[in-house]
Amino acid sequence: MSEPTSPAETEQTEESPPPRREPVFNLPPVVLAVIGICVAVFLLQQYVLTEDQQITLLTDGAFIPVLYTGQYGFDWFLFTRPFTYAFMHGGLAHIAINMVALAAFGSPLANRLGWFWFALFFAATGLAAVVLFWAVHPYGEAPLVGASGAISGMMGAAARFGFRTDRSSGRAAFAGPVLPIAIVLRMRGVVNFLGAWMIINLVTGLYGLGLGEPGQIAWEAHIGGLVAGFFGLRWFDPRWQAPEWEIPEDQSDQHT
């Protein structure tokens, strides 16, 4: 026979709900969709298509700069390649690193913007990446693939929030208004991140120190995406306002 429970114990039990568990993979549906498409395309390339079909997919889906110089005539894929290239990857390390970075930076941005504006942001920063890549290599014949340009745009967006996130709703989302550029450039943590990111991209791109995969790191595309995300974020954030903003207290002693 169980012992009676005292009123105090009953009250304590009623007022103490079980701790809330967060799922291990708490990714927004739009981020999961992008990851799913990238993985599906990669598996299709590696295990389903023949060699000739792989070449056709690469020619029609990847971004090839020289095709936009007017020397090879017109085809309808000229309109789609600047977007479809982002869903293709050159190797296992390439897609693995990109998908981890997409989950890390894309999730809080998607939770902030919503799926529609996140999708537009992904497309716009990916487009900005190939525009700069084409400007530097207009006659390049090597196909450009990978979501790195759009992911770099997400890193630029994260910098505009000062990497501040809010988890009160159970989902991490970038928090606060889009910070003025003058304020962002006074935050040591943000400046250090952007500086280290820039150096790593230049070194890996110019000297070929990379992921063990064939091909060169397209640092130009990364920079194009980052710049577009950093300067263009406000056009994709419906909640963006331009209030008077002060540096948070925990950032006030981190000026460059």
Sequence and secondary structure as in RCSB ss.txt:
>XXXX:A:sequence
MSEPTSPAETEQTEESPPPRREPVFNLPPVVLAVIGICVAVFLLQQYVLTEDQQITLLTDGAFIPVLYTGQYGFD
WFLFTRPFTYAFMHGGLAHIAINMVALAAFGSPLANRLGWFWFALFFAATGLAAVVLFWAVHPYGEAPLVGASGA
ISGMMGAAARFGFRTDRSSGRAAFAGPVLPIAIVLRMRGVVNFLGAWMIINLVTGLYGLGLGEPGQIAWEAHIGG
LVAGFFGLRWFDPRWQAPEWEIPEDQSDQHT
>XXXX:A:secstr
      HHHHHHHHH        S    HHHHHHHHHHHHHHHHHHHTS HHHHHHHHHHHSB GGGGTTTT   
THHHHHHHHGGG  SSHHHHHHHHHHIIIIIHHHHHHH HHHHHHHHHHHHHHHHHHHHHH TT  S B  SHHH
HHHHHHHHHHTTT EE TTSS EE SS   HHHHTT HHHHHHHHHHHHHHHHHHHH   SSSSS   HHHHHHH
HHHHHHHGGGG TT         GGGTT   
